Amino acid sequence: MEAVALPTALQLVASGDTGLSLEKRAALGSSLLLLKRDYRFERVWFWGCIQGVSGTYYIAQGLGPDLAAPRSRLYSLNCVEWNLLPPATEEMVKQAELLKGHFQGDPSFEYDSAGVNAEDNERFPDGGKELTITEEKRLVATIEQIDRAVGIIPRRAFMKTPLGSVHENRNFEGLSLMEAKKLSSYFHFTEPVNLKNKTLLEKADLDPSTDFLDSLEHDVPQGSWTIQLEKGCTVVVLRSLLWLGLTFYHVPMTKQYGYLYCGTGEKNLDLPFML
């Protein structure tokens, strides 16, 4: 969610456990503005927090003019001092997927084969003995996983230019209340998969400038999202059951929307058995 809209946004998702005290919120309000200035970002999003055993990682993302370009990710342990995370690689993501258990809260902590299930060790040389990954790398890989799986935007909120860059759609005035209650009105902000499999007839009904992403209605397993009307039916809130702690909000007929993750950074692998 936009750093400038943080106070209002936190109130709209207050029914969830954001884990942010008044002191932390005040610190974020000032430090995120300094972050934008110092790194010369076009905009700064407060992504959320990942709770560890001995500390909590607070995450921010810096963006440039092209919203589809790789984002700069930063973390803080006190909401004041920020550290730039390295870019997430596919190798980091694959290794992070195998790690189980809570984060430690120490960026320099190193994981090895002891943190990997026995059956997964076979996927690494010498039974996983070569697997070493710092918590800092696990952190950025987990953020990447969550963004790919449940980072979402309302339909028509972003526009893709003929050159491939993505920008805010200035004509977007929010979804209607009827639209906002449908999963098909929300898109994954990541490389589309289902869109490529659509037939030419199905694609003919889509606007390539705004319908260039996959909608949530095709998510597997079905039922991995909940939609609720809150604040006297003035706010639509979506929550992910796959990544518990991910909350998305949208105020219909306005440009107010965003998502926040506050959890342990662990995927809910039991979801198929819960539905």
Phi, psi and omega per residue, in radians:
M1 nan 2.640 -3.106
E2 -1.058 2.382 -3.125
A3 -1.072 -0.651 -3.104
V4 -1.198 -0.412 -3.127
A5 -1.726 0.179 -3.026
L6 -1.004 -0.855 -3.108
P7 -1.010 -0.805 3.136
T8 -1.175 -0.744 -3.107
A9 -1.088 -0.711 -3.140
L10 -1.128 -0.569 3.080
Q11 -1.190 -0.617 -3.108
L12 -1.272 -0.425 3.114
V13 -1.924 0.378 -3.040
A14 -1.165 -0.284 3.125
S15 -1.201 -0.356 3.068
G16 -1.620 2.871 -3.136
D17 -1.513 1.701 -3.110
T18 -1.397 -0.325 3.124
G19 1.198 0.328 -3.100
L20 -1.948 2.011 3.096
S21 -1.331 2.972 3.106
L22 -1.071 -0.624 3.117
E23 -1.139 -0.748 -3.141
K24 -1.153 -0.687 3.134
R25 -1.125 -0.719 3.122
A26 -1.133 -0.728 3.125
A27 -1.115 -0.719 3.123
L28 -1.110 -0.696 -3.103
G29 -0.975 -0.647 -3.130
S30 -1.593 -0.707 -3.053
S31 -1.219 -0.566 3.141
L32 -1.205 -0.587 3.074
L33 -1.167 -0.687 3.085
L34 -1.175 -0.622 3.114
L35 -1.076 -0.775 3.121
K36 -1.071 -0.725 -3.132
R37 -1.211 -0.821 -3.040
D38 -1.179 -0.656 -3.121
Y39 -1.655 -0.036 3.130
R40 0.991 0.762 3.077
F41 -1.363 2.619 3.033
E42 -1.167 -0.697 3.089
R43 -2.716 2.802 3.120
V44 -2.208 2.291 3.058
W45 -1.903 2.351 2.959
F46 -1.498 2.023 -3.026
W47 -1.454 -0.633 -3.128
G48 2.441 -2.623 -3.105
C49 -2.575 2.624 3.068
I50 -2.094 2.105 -3.038
Q51 -1.502 2.244 3.098
G52 -1.923 3.111 -3.110
V53 -1.147 -0.779 -3.068
S54 -2.014 0.119 3.135
G55 -3.066 2.932 -3.129
T56 -2.106 2.358 3.070
Y57 -1.621 2.154 3.043
Y58 -1.762 2.258 -2.959
I59 -1.987 2.375 3.023
A60 -2.251 2.689 3.113
Q61 -2.217 2.334 3.080
G62 -1.817 2.337 -3.078
L63 -2.159 2.688 3.073
G64 -1.811 -2.869 -3.132
P65 -1.072 -0.677 3.135
D66 -1.565 1.941 -3.062
L67 -1.237 -0.283 3.127
A68 -1.556 -0.139 3.135
A69 -1.257 2.728 3.117
P70 -0.955 2.398 -3.091
R71 -1.636 2.629 2.985
S72 -1.501 2.300 -3.118
R73 -2.035 2.396 -3.110
L74 -2.322 2.680 3.095
Y75 -2.292 2.725 3.087
S76 -2.447 2.585 3.077
L77 -1.759 -0.146 -3.114
N78 -2.365 0.091 -3.134
C79 1.211 0.215 3.136
V80 -2.109 -0.947 -3.130
E81 -1.675 2.291 -3.043
W82 -2.060 2.531 3.131
N83 -2.179 2.346 -3.126
L84 -1.353 2.290 3.108
L85 -1.550 2.620 3.073
P86 -1.232 2.747 3.083
P87 -1.076 2.510 3.127
A88 -1.384 2.239 3.074
T89 -1.802 2.859 3.123
E90 -1.100 -0.593 3.117
E91 -1.133 -0.733 3.095
M92 -1.057 -0.771 -3.111
V93 -1.095 -0.758 3.141
K94 -1.125 -0.702 3.121
Q95 -1.192 -0.722 -3.134
A96 -1.126 -0.561 3.126
E97 -1.104 -0.443 -3.093
L98 -1.521 -0.286 -3.098
L99 -1.404 2.399 3.139
K100 -2.060 2.744 3.068
G101 1.688 2.979 -3.090
H102 -1.221 2.741 2.943
F103 -1.207 2.725 -3.127
Q104 -1.542 -0.509 -3.053
G105 1.636 0.163 3.137
D106 -2.149 1.907 -3.077
P107 -1.024 -0.479 -3.087
S108 -1.552 -0.067 3.139
F109 -1.067 2.415 -3.118
E110 -1.928 2.290 3.059
Y111 -1.678 2.590 3.036
D112 -2.372 -2.829 -3.068
S113 -1.095 -0.271 3.132
A114 -1.175 -0.408 3.138
G115 -1.639 0.167 -3.100
V116 -2.027 2.465 3.094
N117 -1.050 2.608 -3.081
A118 -1.007 -0.742 -3.099
E119 -1.205 -0.418 3.124
D120 -1.428 -0.348 -3.139
N121 -1.023 -0.520 -3.085
E122 -1.141 -0.306 -3.119
R123 -1.408 -0.070 -3.135
F124 -2.103 2.666 -3.140
P125 -1.025 2.524 3.094
D126 0.960 0.689 3.072
G127 1.133 0.539 3.078
G128 1.579 0.035 -3.112
K129 -1.156 -0.413 -3.125
E130 -1.465 -0.124 -3.095
L131 -1.326 1.995 3.000
T132 -2.449 2.235 3.131
I133 -2.562 2.307 3.126
T134 -1.360 2.791 -3.139
E135 -1.152 -0.510 3.097
E136 -1.068 -0.742 3.112
K137 -1.240 -0.643 3.082
R138 -1.108 -0.632 -3.127
L139 -1.097 -0.897 -3.093
V140 -1.197 -0.563 3.092
A141 -1.183 -0.655 3.122
T142 -1.201 -0.697 3.077
I143 -1.048 -0.748 3.109
E144 -1.074 -0.764 3.118
Q145 -1.035 -0.806 -3.089
I146 -1.167 -0.734 3.124
D147 -1.087 -0.722 3.135
R148 -1.138 -0.705 -3.010
A149 -1.464 -0.700 -2.983
V150 -2.382 0.211 3.028
G151 -1.358 1.990 -2.964
I152 -2.265 2.804 3.079
I153 -2.422 2.753 3.046
P154 -1.225 2.671 3.089
R155 -1.074 2.409 3.121
R156 1.289 0.070 3.131
A157 -1.240 -0.566 3.130
F158 -2.026 2.703 -3.140
M159 -2.265 2.387 3.119
K160 -1.756 2.238 -3.127
T161 -1.459 2.863 3.100
P162 -1.022 -0.410 3.140
L163 -1.480 -0.101 3.067
G164 1.770 -0.191 3.123
S165 -1.357 2.723 -3.083
V166 -2.087 2.319 -3.128
H167 -2.378 2.914 3.047
E168 -1.120 2.465 3.078
N169 -1.502 1.877 -3.083
R170 -1.159 -0.306 3.118
N171 -1.529 -0.058 -3.132
F172 -1.314 2.112 3.133
E173 -2.030 0.316 3.125
G174 1.723 2.750 3.074
L175 -1.399 2.649 3.001
S176 -1.243 2.855 -3.133
L177 -1.072 -0.643 3.126
M178 -1.137 -0.764 3.120
E179 -1.165 -0.694 -3.033
A180 -1.141 -0.307 -3.132
K181 -1.577 0.058 -3.107
K182 -1.920 2.388 3.099
L183 -1.100 -0.522 -3.109
S184 -1.171 -0.186 -3.134
S185 -1.555 0.061 -3.115
Y186 -2.196 2.424 -3.067
F187 -2.043 2.576 2.959
H188 -1.320 2.236 3.120
F189 -1.578 1.197 3.111
T190 -2.697 3.047 -3.105
E191 -0.979 2.154 -3.090
P192 -1.204 2.582 3.102
V193 -2.066 -0.933 -3.109
N194 -1.189 -0.523 -3.116
L195 -1.082 -0.637 -3.142
K196 -1.203 -0.387 -3.098
N197 -1.600 -0.041 3.136
K198 -1.253 2.632 3.110
T199 -1.329 2.879 3.120
L200 -1.070 -0.595 3.138
L201 -1.168 -0.704 3.112
E202 -1.186 -0.682 -3.131
K203 -1.202 -0.425 -3.129
A204 -1.116 -0.436 -3.132
D205 -1.524 0.004 -3.081
L206 -1.832 2.563 3.033
D207 -1.585 1.950 -3.055
P208 -1.077 -0.336 -3.127
S209 -1.412 -0.433 -3.126
T210 -2.106 -0.468 -3.116
D211 -1.766 1.055 -3.074
F212 -1.917 0.221 -3.123
L213 -2.256 2.929 3.116
D214 -1.455 2.430 3.098
S215 -1.528 2.844 -3.085
L216 -1.264 -0.273 -3.059
E217 -1.142 -0.297 -3.131
H218 -1.724 0.089 -3.072
D219 -1.108 2.482 3.116
V220 -2.059 2.305 -0.036
P221 -1.347 2.700 3.071
Q222 -1.128 2.488 -3.094
G223 1.635 0.180 -3.119
S224 -1.449 -0.002 3.077
W225 -2.187 2.545 2.977
T226 -2.018 2.462 3.096
I227 -2.103 2.243 -3.137
Q228 -2.382 2.615 3.000
L229 -1.721 2.218 -3.094
E230 -2.282 3.044 -3.137
K231 0.958 0.854 3.131
G232 1.182 0.655 3.122
C233 1.112 0.445 3.120
T234 -1.787 -0.177 -3.125
V235 -2.307 2.320 3.049
V236 -1.738 2.208 -3.082
V237 -2.111 2.215 3.057
L238 -1.920 2.389 3.093
R239 -2.237 2.423 3.136
S240 -1.548 2.324 3.035
L241 -1.627 -0.170 3.111
L242 -1.447 -0.766 3.044
W243 -2.047 1.542 -3.077
L244 -1.079 2.239 -3.097
G245 2.018 -0.182 3.115
L246 -1.536 2.087 3.135
T247 -2.188 2.236 3.083
F248 -2.012 2.443 3.115
Y249 -2.270 2.667 3.035
H250 -2.634 2.301 3.039
V251 -1.664 1.894 -3.087
P252 -0.946 2.543 3.127
M253 1.159 0.341 3.041
T254 -2.415 2.993 3.097
K255 -1.587 0.203 -3.110
Q256 -1.475 2.031 3.081
Y257 -2.827 2.867 3.097
G258 2.852 2.998 3.093
Y259 -2.365 2.741 -3.083
L260 -2.470 2.345 3.061
Y261 -1.973 2.208 3.034
C262 -2.408 1.779 -3.089
G263 -2.850 -2.848 -3.081
T264 -1.630 -0.067 -3.131
G265 1.372 0.365 -3.135
E266 -1.996 2.338 3.123
K267 -1.313 2.472 3.141
N268 -1.439 1.537 -3.094
L269 -1.269 -0.225 -3.138
D270 -1.540 0.004 -3.062
L271 -0.953 -0.789 -3.138
P272 -1.011 -0.489 -3.140
F273 -1.516 -0.217 -3.135
M274 -1.560 -0.369 -3.054
L275 -1.484 nan nan
